[in-house]
Amino acid sequence: ATFTVNVHRAEGRRLNVPLIAPFTIATSRLDKVENVAIRIELSNGCVGWGEAPILPFVTAEDQPTALAKAEEACEFLRQSSGKSMCFILGEIGQILPGYQFASVSYSTVYLFTSIIFLLTQKQYHFPCG
């Protein structure tokens, strides 16, 4: 059976948050995080939030790049209503290929599959391919 999805809204937003205490990762000291939040809402009202962490010297993306790619993926999701889950996941993989966009790709795909799981209230296996 084909599982279709109807996305009502999808958006990426800047998520800039000062930290209570700084921390060091790799060779960077962070006093704040400048991540990207992703929100997806299905036509039935089910909503999910995800976050793409942007860590200097760790992730390949910076915040402007991650936000632009998140918005590109969200634009595709907004136009994908009625498409199959497998088709959507395959296209997201094309929009966010390789390690350059790993943070945004993982966050978008994980969020999308998580809200589908919540929507269905049971674990589905999506045989793609």
N, C-alpha and C positions, 0 to 999 in steps of 0.2 A: 504494500500500500504506500502511496505517496503522501507525505505529510506536508501540507501547505501552511504558509505563515502569512499573516496580514499585519504589517507594521504600520501603525498610525503615525508615530513620531519617532525620530531618532536624531540625536544631536550630541556634539562634542562641546565641552566648555573648558576654559582654563580653571585649574584648581590650584591656586596659590595660597599656601598656608604657612605662617611662621611656626617654627618649632619651639616648644617650651625650652628645650636644651639642644644645642647643636650636636651633631655627630659627624664622625669622619668615616668615609667610605672610599676605598682606593686611596687616592692622594687628595681627595676633596673634603673640605669641611663644609657641611651644610647647616645653614641657619634657618632655612625655609625650604619647602618643596614647591616645585613648579611643575605639577603633573597635569594630566588631562583627564577629565571626568567624561564618561559616556553614558547617556541616558537613552533607553529604548522603551517605547510604549507600544503595545500591541493594540489592535482595534477593539479587543474586548476589555481594555483598561488595565491589563497586567503591565506593570512597570518594573524595570530593573535598572540599577546603576552599576557601573564598573569604573575602574580607575587604571589608567596607564601610567605607571611610575616612570619618571624621567630622572635618571641619576647621572650626573656628569662623570665622565670617564668609565661608566659602566654600560649604559645603554647607548645604542647608536643614534637614537633620535634626540633632538632638542625639542623644547616645548612647541615652538612655532611649526616645526616639521610634523611633530606628532599630532598637533591640533588640525593641521591641514589634511593629513591622511585620515584622521578620525572623521572629519567632516566629509571627506570623499566617500568613506565607507558608509557613513550615515545617510548621505544622499542616495547611494545605491539602495540601502535598506528601505528608505522612504518610497522608492520607485519599484520595490520588489514584491508588493502585495500580491498574493495569490501564487507566488512561485514556490517551488518545492524547497524544503530545508536543505537538501543536498546541493541543489543549484546555488542557493544563497551562500552556503559555506564555501563552495568552490570559487565563486566570484569574489568573496571577501579575501580568499587566498591569493587571487590575482591582483587585487587592489593593494594588498599589504604583503608583498612577497619578501621572503628571506629574512635575514637577521636585521637588516636596516630598520624594519618596522616591527620587530618582534614584540615589543612592549604593547603597541597599539593593537596589533593583530591578535595577540593572546587575549588581551582585555576584551576586545570586541567579540571574538568567537566565544570565549568563556561566558560572557554576559548574555549573549544571544542564546546559546544552548541552555544556560541556566534558567532564563525566563520561560523558554519552551518547556523545560522540565517542570517548572512550577505550574505552568498553564495546564499541563496534562496530568499533574499529580501522580505520575508514575514514570519510571525510567523507560525511555524508549531507546531502541537501537536504531540509528539512522544508517542503513546500508547504502553508502554512496559509492558509485563506481560501476 
